[in-house]
Structure formats: C-alpha cells, structure tokens
C-alpha cells in the first residue's frame, strides 16, 4: 500500500519546525537570546545585536536537488522580500536562513548562497534570479518572482547578501542527534532519551503558548533553567515528576473504579465522594508514574519493593495499636474508627516516607498506599480483611 507522503509532509513540517527551533536555541551562545515561531518567519532567533530568520523545509522522501527555480527557494524569497518592503526587518542586522533537507545542485547559482561570505558575487546572483523571475512560466513560483522583482536594486542586493542556504539538513529524526550532543552531559547515557522527551514536552507546550500569543517568546534563560530542573530530577536522590498536575477525572471515571479493591476499602469506612475522587486520582498518578519510571529504568524493582515495605511498616505500627482497642465494638463505631484512622494519618498527615529523598510530591505516597490497599496488604477498617472476603 502506498503511503500518502503529500498528506504527511505538512504535519511533520510543523513538528520539524518546533524541534529545529529547540536546536537553534540550544546552539545560541547568547543567554539573552529568544525565539519566536511563526512571527516574522518560521523561526525568529533574536539576540542583542542581530536577528536570524529561518525558513524550514522538510521533505519525507528524497527530493531532487534544489535548482534555480525550486519552489522551496522562491516561496522563501517571497516571504523575505515582503518583509523588506514592509520594513518588518532591519536587513542590515538580519541573517536570512533557508533550512532544507534537500541539497543544492552543483550547477545551480544557489550553491553560492550556502556560505555566508563578504565577497559573494551579488551582481551575478541577482542577474540569474532576475532572469528566472522575468522569464519562467512556473505559476507556483509567480508570487515569489513578483515579490523579488518589486524590490529596488539596492534592496535586492541587500537581500542576496544576507541569504544563507543550509542544505542537506538533518531530517526530523536526525535533528535529535545534535540535540543529544548538547545535552549528553546532563544525565547518564541510558537516560538521555527520557531526559529529552521531557524537555521536548515542555518545549512543545511553550511553543503552543507562544503561538497563542500567551507569551511573547521563549528565552535561552528559560530553556537553561528547565534543563537544570530536569537534570536535578534525574539525580540519584530524585526522580522526574510527570504527573504533578491532578488528573481531570469525571464522575464516570470514578464509577469505573468501583471494582477496585482500594475503592471498596474506602467505602467500608464511608469516605465521601470528594475524598474518593482524590484517592482515585492519587492511585492513578502513582501507578502511572511508577510504571513509567520502571519502563525507563529510572527506578528499579528493588527500590519499589523497599518503598512499599516502608509504607507497610508505617501502616502496621499504627493499625495494630488501633485494632487492639477495637475488641467488642459495634459495626458503626468500627467504621468511624477506620474513617478517623484514614483521615488522621493519610489525609491530614501524610506518612513521612518518600520513594527518593528529594521526590516530595504527596500523591506518590498517598497513591502508593492505595496501591497496597488494592493488593489487600493494608486497609483502614479494623476488620477490612474479613469484610472484603465476605
């Protein structure tokens, strides 16, 4: 079955633009640099003394070399020509880069644009471009031709002097390699993919905010700060928190957990709906987070077992003391004792036990207790074992 590359390319092109913008900001030496997406150009990199504008062109299938009349080139010329005409950019302080996965043909004048040089033969390149713009019948490129022709000769020369074609650029997958190179000392090699996944997740969210005009740009300082935060979470006494925000659970989600033993345990002590919803949220987040750590080899099963053993020991010490005072009490009092036990030691106060010293999110401790409850290893009602087995 043939794959519809024409349908996939535009979508992947947007992701390429976002991933490449991350690489560009990582490449910046100026910590005061900032990036904007879909502003003046596909990507704008703004520094104190200059602006770099980037057009990104990604192709899934191998394409023919860029030629004198390549659509990728002339579409880009249209964007840059309009920016010059409208005084959107200060051309003297701007570098115009075309990032493309295609290659420039050896016989094309475009090869002279692959190196930004002060001795570029601007007259010859302008002559070639005007010849194509005036004589080509390519309707797709017509707006690009007309935009370039509409510039004054001085503006055309200024444009040509600032163009840089970065051809044979890495594909969307290959772009990960230079990103990894930047971040290779941030964590252990075996954890680098997990590290980058979290950084790219944050970057994607920041790009959405910027595209929605909720933030003006993304700064290099912000990026460095986030890298530091993620690096800290990958230390041996910490873990990354991927579920810091409570889940948006519906009433149906809660009902769908009725079969779970930990929910039955909470109903034995008549916990209200709001507290039950919190418990389901904690259970889900703790379960998903622990599973993710194990899959990514950030946590080993021995640590997980030790954590559960410590939680069990903490529970058992309190539960045994409570149970000693429950002999002969009626059912309603036992239910109330279980509720107070749960409220006092697992809602109002959280067991002082962490899976790692610096991982402080409380949902992990509470949710892990519900995981133990789901296994019938711990419970809240003094007679939870006998009641669950009825």
VOMI-725711 format. One record per residue (C-alpha): residue in one letter; x, y, z. Coordinates in pm, whole numbers, padded with zeros to 5 digits, always signed. Example, Ala and Ser with C-alpha at 12.3 -4.5 7.8 and 13.67 -1.06 7.14 Angstrom:
BEGIN
A+01230-00450+00780S+01367-00106+00714
***
This chain:
BEGIN
X+00000+00000+00000X+00141+00341-00096X+00189+00595+00177X+00043+00940+00116X+00359+01141+00173X+00194+01461+00047X-00055+01447+00335X+00206+01368+00600X+00470+01622+00500X+00284+01939+00609X+00209+01793+00953X+00562+01668+01004X+00686+02002+00878X+00529+02178+01177X+00688+01931+01419X+01019+01974+01238X+00990+02350+01282X+00932+02311+01657X+01213+02058+01707X+01454+02261+01496X+01374+02576+01693X+01480+02394+02010X+01810+02304+01844X+01862+02664+01734X+01815+02799+02084X+02048+02535+02225X+02304+02649+01967X+02283+03014+02076X+02580+03137+02279X+02399+03450+02396X+02197+03364+02707X+01973+03664+02639X+01863+03520+02304X+01498+03438+02248X+01292+03253+01989X+00960+03327+01826X+00775+03085+01599X+00553+03197+01309X+00624+03560+01380X+00824+03733+01106X+00933+03395+00969X+00901+03026+01051X+01153+03078+01331X+01299+03406+01457X+01608+03398+01677X+01655+03737+01838X+01979+03843+02002X+02104+04177+02130X+02278+04279+01808X+02106+04076+01535X+01803+03878+01423X+01825+03542+01248X+01521+03442+01042X+01474+03079+00941X+01255+02912+00683X+01237+02536+00739X+01165+02299+00452X+01143+01929+00534X+01077+01651+00285X+00995+01292+00379X+01105+01137+00051X+01437+01221-00107X+01384+01512-00343X+01575+01636-00642X+01847+01889-00575X+01747+02250-00523X+01759+02418-00863X+01746+02777-00981X+01366+02769-00991X+01297+02547-00688X+00965+02625-00525X+01115+02598-00175X+01361+02874-00261X+01118+03112-00433X+00848+03075-00168X+01112+03176+00082X+01223+03471-00134X+00861+03594-00136X+00846+03592+00246X+01177+03776+00281X+01105+04024+00003X+00773+04119+00162X+00942+04163+00499X+01195+04404+00343X+00930+04601+00154X+00712+04635+00463X+01007+04738+00684X+00933+04440+00908X+01305+04371+00940X+01624+04571+00957X+01807+04389+00679X+02146+04519+00793X+02106+04334+01125X+01933+04025+00991X+02056+03690+00860X+01810+03501+00637X+01849+03123+00653X+01675+02858+00448X+01697+02523+00627X+01619+02240+00386X+01662+01865+00383X+01721+01885+00006X+02063+01952-00146X+02172+02236-00372X+02264+02121-00721X+02624+02175-00828X+02514+02355-01144X+02285+02597-00960X+02380+02951-00862X+02219+02865-00526X+02545+02692-00430X+02695+03040-00387X+02436+03105-00115X+02538+02810+00102X+02828+03005+00250X+02770+03347+00401X+03063+03549+00268X+03150+03916+00230X+03294+03854-00120X+02976+03693-00257X+02919+03773-00628X+02593+03957-00569X+02573+04101-00922X+02592+03758-01086X+02337+03606-00844X+02095+03898-00890X+02125+03863-01270X+02046+03491-01250X+01749+03548-01018X+01602+03827-01231X+01642+03618-01546X+01441+03336-01389X+01185+03571-01234X+01123+03751-01563X+01120+03451-01795X+00993+03148-01600X+00637+03025-01664X+00619+02845-01328X+00284+02961-01186X+00361+02817-00840X+00659+03050-00806X+00490+03354-00961X+00428+03540-00633X+00791+03482-00534X+00914+03615-00866X+00692+03923-00846X+00795+03998-00486X+01164+03990-00576X+01117+04200-00889X+00924+04460-00688X+01227+04531-00471X+01465+04807-00565X+01809+04704-00687X+01958+04810-00354X+01703+04601-00167X+01765+04303-00395X+02137+04324-00329X+02080+04359+00045X+01857+04052+00039X+02108+03845-00158X+02392+03948+00074X+02204+03814+00377X+02080+03478+00245X+02227+03155+00377X+02104+02819+00247X+02169+02533+00488X+02109+02237+00258X+02115+01863+00330X+01995+01949+00681X+01908+01665+00919X+01558+01520+00898X+01313+01546+01185X+01455+01224+01334X+01816+01314+01264X+01775+01652+01435X+01764+01461+01763X+02133+01377+01732X+02268+01734+01766X+02013+01793+02044X+02153+01489+02223X+02503+01620+02173X+02411+01942+02352X+02257+01752+02643X+02486+01448+02664X+02636+01550+02999X+02301+01628+03161X+02234+01269+03268X+02351+00911+03221X+02361+00797+02860X+02093+00534+02917X+01858+00804+03048X+01925+01063+02777X+01622+00972+02564X+01394+01006+02867X+01558+01337+02953X+01499+01475+02603X+01139+01351+02594X+01063+01562+02899X+01247+01864+02763X+01066+01838+02429X+00732+01801+02607X+00797+02126+02793X+00923+02292+02472X+00610+02188+02281X+00387+02340+02549X+00590+02662+02547X+00562+02682+02168X+00183+02643+02190X+00167+02928+02443X+00379+03148+02218X+00173+03063+01908X-00144+03150+02102X+00013+03487+02197X+00005+03399+02566X+00380+03458+02591X+00588+03682+02362X+00882+03445+02312X+01087+03164+02464X+01421+03274+02606X+01752+03092+02632X+01750+03158+03006X+01414+02982+03038X+01549+02688+02842X+01863+02664+03056X+01653+02684+03371X+01429+02399+03252X+01731+02185+03162X+01864+02243+03514X+01528+02141+03666X+01513+01821+03464X+01878+01746+03540X+01803+01777+03913X+01513+01534+03881X+01743+01276+03719X+01988+01275+04011X+02024+00958+04220X+01825+01107+04511X+01539+01232+04294X+01303+01133+04014X+01119+01328+03740X+00759+01415+03821X+00545+01364+03511X+00211+01371+03691X+00246+01678+03911X-00092+01812+03797X-00406+01633+03923X-00598+01443+03658X-00926+01582+03528X-01146+01293+03638X-01516+01274+03559X-01786+01102+03762X-01776+00821+03507X-01404+00776+03575X-01479+00732+03944X-01758+00481+03877X-01524+00285+03650X-01302+00226+03955X-01579+00069+04165X-01438-00278+04101X-01101-00182+04255X-01030-00320+04600X-00893+00012+04729X-01225+00180+04641X-01417-00094+04822X-01188-00039+05120X-01271+00333+05127X-01641+00258+05101X-01610+00031+05406X-01537+00346+05607X-01794+00560+05420X-01549+00805+05264X-01732+01086+05081X-01733+01140+04705X-01479+01424+04703X-01227+01231+04910X-01292+00924+04694X-01221+01125+04380X-00890+01243+04529X-00800+00886+04618X-00869+00762+04264X-00659+01049+04127X-00369+00968+04362X-00390+00598+04279X-00384+00659+03902X-00099+00910+03912X+00116+00699+04143X+00054+00385+03937X+00128+00553+03603X+00433+00737+03736X+00589+00429+03893X+00522+00228+03577X+00690+00494+03366X+00996+00507+03592X+01032+00130+03572X+00996+00126+03191X+01261+00396+03158X+01491+00224+03409X+01490+00531+03631X+01367+00318+03921X+01444-00045+03985X+01209-00304+04131X+01416-00337+04449X+01365+00032+04528X+00996-00004+04457X+00968-00301+04691X+01162-00121+04963X+00932+00180+04934X+00622-00039+04969X+00776-00225+05264X+00839+00103+05445X+00483+00217+05378X+00353-00116+05508X+00565-00096+05822X+00441+00256+05895X+00079+00147+05846X+00116-00170+06053X+00255+00007+06359X-00045+00240+06374X-00306-00014+06264X-00206-00273+06525X-00232-00015+06803X-00578+00089+06684X-00701-00267+06637X-00607-00356+06998X-00878-00115+07115X-01150-00246+06885X-01246-00571+07054X-01621-00599+07101X-01711-00263+06946X-02027-00234+06729X-02008-00202+06349X-02083+00171+06334X-01800+00251+06580X-01556+00034+06388X-01646+00218+06069X-01588+00553+06241X-01253+00438+06383X-01143+00335+06033X-01251+00669+05891X-01062+00862+06160X-00756+00643+06104X-00761+00723+05733X-00829+01094+05780X-00571+01144+06054X-00278+00954+05904X-00341+00963+05529X-00527+01289+05459X-00449+01538+05734X-00099+01395+05769X+00095+01210+05503X+00327+00924+05601X+00680+01073+05617X+00809+00823+05360X+00940+00913+05015X+01034+00691+04727X+01350+00903+04699X+01467+01173+04931X+01407+01472+04703X+01089+01350+04538X+00834+01529+04750X+00504+01500+04563X+00249+01373+04813X+00034+01193+04556X+00308+00933+04526X+00291+00839+04894X-00088+00852+04917X-00138+00677+04583X+00114+00406+04670X-00078+00339+04991X-00389+00290+04779X-00190+00053+04559X-00110-00150+04872X-00473-00127+04973X-00572-00259+04630X-00348-00559+04696X-00520-00609+05036X-00185-00559+05208X-00314-00266+05411X-00658-00131+05498X-00843+00129+05703X-01135-00056+05861X-01019-00257+06165X-01180-00568+06013X-01103-00498+05646X-00973-00848+05572X-01280-01033+05691X-01519-00777+05534X-01351-00794+05193X-01363-01173+05193X-01736-01195+05257
***
